[in-house]
Every structure is written in structure tokens, then in C-alpha cells.
């Protein structure tokens, strides 16, 4: 029975306030053997009613809808003991952090490419296999980020982020994923907001504009006149802000 359950198509609810978007999604889903569309909804309130009535395995959920939007739907579902997996489908990339705080499976940008949706469905199927019914894996801290890159969003594990720099309303993520060369990505998120979501055992803020992964810090250097710097893996020295100096010293046992 467990094997049959794992291999059965995902009973899927499509939620979007644009009729043409629903129609297009139905056409795409009809070509995916791992999906079985059981219903559609044109607003968030209807989506919640249909979740109760149909108990779908998966919701393809538009982000921006009148009155009850996609994030509100996902928040209400997250408070339930059992809830369907959620794949957000949206034309906007700036809700990604909020979406994955709600444990979304994926975040697909419109116009939806069948190949991209197919990869999202593979993630949903893998999650169903890995997590037995009723099992909920929760973390108080972010474990991954999704960043806009060209026409899609890239999944970046937090363990791959070595440094975060503030750039006005954005942060720049420095990502190291050997053997690939290091790369940087911009994410629409304030550094203070992101800091609250990061595990303080893994990351430390050293300046109003800089957060570092602790295990990328080689050491501290006193530059005189009360000025201290952090030396990181690549040999670069980054100045420590006075506000953050006591916490950085405490990390080093000083």
C-alpha cells in the first residue's frame, strides 16, 4: 500500500484568479503523468474551502489574488495538522523568502514553462517519498533561499552562503559550492530581516552591512585605536563595526 501511495499521481488543486492562467496550467498539467487535477479555484477563500472538501496532495497557488492572497492561504494551511504541499506560481519574484518560510516546495515564475513546472513536481514527489504521512520537519532557521536568476529562481542551500552584504533594499549573497567557482546573487531582502532568519550558531553579523558564516572566519586582527577586523578564508580583511565588536570578540572567547 505504501508503494502504491508513493507512486500515485498527486491530486492537485489549481488556484489562480486569471481564467487564462488556469486554462494554461490545466493544459500543462494534463501532460504530466504524476499529476491529477481535482479542482480549480479563482480566489483564496474558495481555495481553502476546496482544500477541506477535496483534500488535495498539492496546490499550484497564485501569489497575488484579491482579498485572500496566496501567502494568506499558505499561512492558514500551515496551521493545520495535515496540509497539501504548495508550489507558488507567480509573476513576482520578490515574495520568495516569505514563501519558503512557509515551507513551499517550489516557487515558479510566470509564464510557466512545462519543463520548469516538471522540476517542481519532481521536488513535490521526492518530499512525499522522504516524509511519511504525518511527519513534519520544522526548523526555526532558514535552510535554503531562492534567488531570481535570469528567467527562474535558483535554490541555494544556506550552508553554501559564506557572506552576505547589504546593498540598499537588497542583500548580495556570496555562494561557494565547490568545485563550482564562487558566485554572487542579489535578493530583495533587508540584511536585518534576513539576519533574524539565520541560525546564530552558523552566522554572525560583524557590521551593519555584513554577515559572515562563522566557519569562514580565519581570525581577528587589531588594527589599532580600537579598530578590529575579521580575516576570512580568501585572506580579505573586513572591518568590524563597533556595535558588533563585543559579540564578535565573545565568539572568539575574548
C-alpha atoms as one frame of an Amber mdcrd trajectory, in Angstrom:
protein
   0.000   0.000   0.000   2.836   2.393   0.799   4.354   1.837  -2.646   1.008
   2.475  -4.332   0.581   5.682  -2.345   4.079   6.905  -3.223   3.593   6.216
  -6.948   0.028   7.551  -7.238  -0.427  10.867  -9.082  -0.509  13.954  -6.914
  -4.117  15.090  -6.526  -3.721  18.728  -7.499  -5.710  21.927  -6.972  -5.009
  24.900  -9.275  -5.613  28.334  -7.729  -5.419  31.499  -9.857  -7.724  34.484
 -10.339  -6.934  34.717 -14.070  -9.063  32.297 -16.145  -6.496  32.128 -18.948
  -3.767  31.267 -16.432  -5.925  28.446 -15.026  -6.587  27.147 -18.525  -2.904
  27.217 -19.427  -1.992  25.427 -16.209  -4.605  22.745 -16.871  -3.121  22.133
 -20.323   0.384  21.801 -18.876  -0.763  19.563 -16.029  -2.626  17.262 -18.436
   0.743  16.356 -19.962   2.354  15.496 -16.624   1.615  11.868 -15.658   2.444
  12.496 -11.995  -0.447  14.958 -11.598  -4.209  14.547 -11.460  -6.086  17.868
 -11.351  -9.046  17.505  -8.978 -10.278  21.098  -8.999  -9.641  24.791  -9.637
 -10.307  27.924  -7.606 -10.284  31.589  -8.590  -9.599  33.096  -5.151  -8.041
  32.252  -1.820 -11.287  31.752   0.099 -12.533  29.246  -2.465  -9.165  27.509
  -2.378  -9.437  26.941   1.379 -12.957  25.553   1.007 -11.829  23.159  -1.720
  -8.852  22.005   0.330 -11.290  20.967   3.066 -13.617  19.291   0.577 -11.112
  17.582  -1.741  -8.019  17.025   0.458  -5.556  17.520  -2.432  -1.914  16.454
  -2.194  -0.667  19.590  -3.939  -1.758  23.174  -4.622  -0.443  25.198  -7.553
  -1.045  28.551  -5.891  -1.008  32.016  -7.420   0.611  34.590  -5.157  -1.373
  37.755  -5.939  -5.161  37.473  -5.700  -7.801  39.887  -4.373  -8.837  39.705
  -0.714  -7.188  36.409   0.360  -3.834  36.166  -1.425  -1.573  33.157  -1.866
   0.590  33.860   1.173  -2.515  34.112   3.379  -3.772  30.780   2.045  -0.405
  29.129   2.725  -0.257  30.580   6.260  -3.693  29.202   7.106  -2.813  25.787
   5.686   0.461  25.739   7.639  -1.502  25.916  10.894  -3.382  22.711  10.083
  -2.241  19.304  11.289  -2.133  17.982   7.729  -1.976  20.168   4.659  -1.133
  19.821   0.962   2.243  20.665  -0.479   2.371  24.136  -2.030   4.057  25.279
  -5.225   3.691  29.025  -5.701   3.105  30.140  -9.285   3.521  33.880  -9.723
   4.756  36.689 -11.932   6.611  38.266  -8.983   9.980  37.112  -7.647  10.123
  39.268  -4.501   7.953  37.030  -2.287  10.434  34.137  -2.341  11.739  34.488
   1.230   8.219  34.654   2.688   7.155  31.695   0.557   9.908  29.427   1.754
   9.418  30.476   5.349   6.097  28.691   4.823   7.881  25.541   3.619   6.779
  25.849  -0.008   8.040  23.071  -2.264   8.947  25.482  -5.050   8.357  28.937
  -6.492   7.693  29.005 -10.238   7.666  32.237 -12.224   5.121  33.046 -14.907
   4.920  32.485 -17.802   5.185  28.878 -16.657   7.435  26.649 -18.747   6.358
  22.981 -18.715   9.947  21.870 -18.034  10.208  24.197 -15.038   6.912  23.007
 -13.586   8.043  19.432 -14.164  11.102  20.011 -11.979   8.874  21.479  -9.264
   6.648  18.407  -9.396   9.709  16.177  -9.020  10.541  18.046  -5.810   6.998
  17.547  -4.526   7.150  13.816  -5.293  10.546  13.499  -3.596   9.212  15.205
  -0.496   6.245  12.800  -0.345   8.589   9.808  -0.546  11.074  11.179   2.003
   8.448  12.225   4.573   5.999   9.586   5.812   2.393  10.674   6.397   2.043
  12.911   9.418   5.775  13.657   9.633   6.541  17.345   9.823  10.086  18.599
   9.682  10.394  22.087  11.069  13.343  24.353  11.610  13.433  27.657  13.394
  16.020  28.886  10.890  16.275  29.193   7.130  17.801  26.156   5.430  17.552
  27.408   1.853  16.977  30.554  -0.179  15.531  31.021  -3.638  17.036  33.838
  -5.670  15.990  35.241  -9.056  18.426  34.356 -11.828  17.549  35.043 -15.452
  14.041  33.647 -16.004  13.759  31.415 -12.939  14.592  31.084  -9.258  17.651
  29.192  -8.079  17.655  27.135  -4.903  20.647  27.932  -2.681  21.334  25.997
   0.477  22.171  28.212   3.433  25.232  26.033   4.047  26.624  27.333   0.725
  26.365  31.010   1.728  29.669  32.321   3.064  28.927  36.048   3.256  26.004
  38.458   2.981  26.429  42.138   2.115  23.746  44.824   2.322  23.043  46.818
  -0.829  20.208  49.254  -0.027  16.974  47.212  -0.033  18.824  44.135  -1.307
  21.389  41.715   0.014  24.200  40.202  -2.017  24.764  36.529  -1.271  28.280
  35.154  -1.725  27.820  31.496  -2.587  30.567  28.873  -2.517  29.646  25.446
  -3.902  32.897  23.613  -4.776  34.006  22.549  -7.300  31.993  25.367  -8.916
  33.536  28.855  -8.699  32.096  31.263  -6.152  29.208  33.405  -7.370  27.078
  36.230  -6.016  23.334  36.800  -6.245  21.078  39.715  -5.340  17.982  39.099
  -3.251  15.281  41.659  -2.436  15.514  41.459   1.352  16.956  43.718   4.045
  20.006  42.456   5.905  18.233  42.959   9.259  15.255  40.888   8.121  17.472
  38.114   6.832  19.606  38.111   9.987  16.535  37.239  12.067  16.028  34.095
   9.957  19.627  32.834  10.154  20.911  30.410  12.782  23.180  32.452  15.103
  25.248  29.316  15.687  26.236  29.434  11.998  26.229  33.143  11.119  27.381
  36.316  12.847  26.858  39.931  11.896  30.107  41.879  12.056  28.954  45.193
  10.593  25.680  46.917   9.724  26.406  45.877   6.122  27.968  42.415   6.581
  27.031  38.971   7.891  29.586  36.150   7.794  29.377  32.416   8.095  31.301
  31.616  11.275  33.357  28.761   9.829  34.676  31.064   7.068  36.384  33.303
   9.637  40.132  32.687   9.998  40.783  35.117  12.813  40.545  38.617  14.245
  43.049  41.428  13.841  43.515  44.535  15.970  44.284  47.467  13.676  44.879
  49.979  16.482  42.810  52.776  18.041  40.081  50.298  18.950  39.563  49.182
  15.348  39.266  45.432  14.690  38.947  43.398  11.501  37.927  39.878  10.608
  40.096  37.864   8.240  38.092  35.453   6.072  39.047  32.377   4.041  40.269
  34.209   0.948  42.546  36.432   3.025  40.371  39.555   2.804  40.092  41.670
   5.953  36.654  43.080   6.790  36.233  45.792   9.371  34.103  45.013  12.419
  31.550  47.664  13.350  31.841  48.967  16.893  28.269  47.922  17.700  29.066
  44.305  16.753  32.582  44.087  18.221  31.589  42.674  21.663  29.641  39.798
  20.088  32.483  39.005  17.646  35.038  39.012  20.472  32.772  36.760  22.534
  32.700  34.323  19.635  36.484  34.199  19.816  36.478  33.862  23.607  37.873
  37.330  24.158
